[in-house]
């Protein structure tokens, strides 16, 4: 039986300590969007959230002054 630990090989979560869940979520969403070259549908699929949730979060980020990558065309 394989016992899972909180840290699998190749992952380093120590840089997350001291940040809020909202901060980590925002950075994960924005980095995934950059990875997808702005393709919101692809980013939402990777993140496991609906496109509507992604759009709502991006709108919230933009309103608070965060630079959001433009949509993919």
Secondary structure, 3 states (H helix, E strand, C coil): CCCCCCCCCCCCCHHHCCCCHHHHHHHHHHHHHHHCCCCHHHHHHHHCCCHHHHHHHHHHHHHCCCCCCCCCC
